[in-house]
């Protein structure tokens, strides 16, 4: 009976310790991988963050997103995304268009030039990702990692 009571008391503590340890490991792994990918980014024509915007737009069926939605997909603050989008507009890689159903909204659309830039960079970038991530994990581990990360994202 005393053993069960001890298990009940330590179970929440163990769960808390495990959750914090898992978070710390996930966070540190993400930072390490992102630093490596940024350092080995295959072009100086666009930045790693600019590529992230092009990547997210390229994944949309019409290659466009409302600015508010784009903010949810990238790892930058809203003011930083707005400035980054302005730089991409100046380079002709994206276009800013009025939202048809809401005059206050802005749609960011990937231009043909932007899509070509994305494709050229993506080929070499995927090679680096494959080496740095795929080279360290088995196919089964990669599938498990993807599934667990999706589960974490879906619950937030």
Secondary structure in CASP SS format (residue, H / E / C, confidence):
PFRMAT SS
TARGET T0000
AUTHOR 0000-0000-0000
METHOD secondary structure of the structure
MODEL  1
X C 1.00
X H 1.00
X H 1.00
X H 1.00
X H 1.00
X H 1.00
X H 1.00
X H 1.00
X H 1.00
X H 1.00
X H 1.00
X H 1.00
X H 1.00
X H 1.00
X H 1.00
X H 1.00
X H 1.00
X H 1.00
X H 1.00
X H 1.00
X H 1.00
X H 1.00
X H 1.00
X H 1.00
X H 1.00
X H 1.00
X H 1.00
X H 1.00
X H 1.00
X H 1.00
X H 1.00
X H 1.00
X H 1.00
X H 1.00
X H 1.00
X H 1.00
X H 1.00
X H 1.00
X H 1.00
X C 1.00
X C 1.00
X C 1.00
X C 1.00
X C 1.00
X C 1.00
X C 1.00
X C 1.00
X H 1.00
X H 1.00
X H 1.00
X H 1.00
X H 1.00
X H 1.00
X H 1.00
X H 1.00
X H 1.00
X H 1.00
X H 1.00
X C 1.00
X C 1.00
X C 1.00
X C 1.00
X C 1.00
X E 1.00
X E 1.00
X E 1.00
X H 1.00
X H 1.00
X H 1.00
X H 1.00
X H 1.00
X H 1.00
X H 1.00
X C 1.00
X C 1.00
X C 1.00
X C 1.00
X H 1.00
X H 1.00
X H 1.00
X H 1.00
X H 1.00
X H 1.00
X H 1.00
X H 1.00
X H 1.00
X H 1.00
X H 1.00
X H 1.00
X H 1.00
X C 1.00
X C 1.00
X C 1.00
X E 1.00
X E 1.00
X E 1.00
X E 1.00
X E 1.00
X E 1.00
X C 1.00
X C 1.00
X E 1.00
X E 1.00
X E 1.00
X E 1.00
X E 1.00
X E 1.00
X E 1.00
X E 1.00
X E 1.00
X C 1.00
X H 1.00
X H 1.00
X H 1.00
X H 1.00
X H 1.00
X H 1.00
X H 1.00
X H 1.00
X H 1.00
X H 1.00
X H 1.00
X H 1.00
X H 1.00
X H 1.00
X H 1.00
X H 1.00
X H 1.00
X H 1.00
X H 1.00
X H 1.00
X H 1.00
X H 1.00
X H 1.00
X C 1.00
X C 1.00
X C 1.00
X C 1.00
X H 1.00
X H 1.00
X H 1.00
X H 1.00
X H 1.00
X H 1.00
X H 1.00
X H 1.00
X H 1.00
X H 1.00
X H 1.00
X H 1.00
X H 1.00
X H 1.00
X H 1.00
X H 1.00
X C 1.00
X C 1.00
END
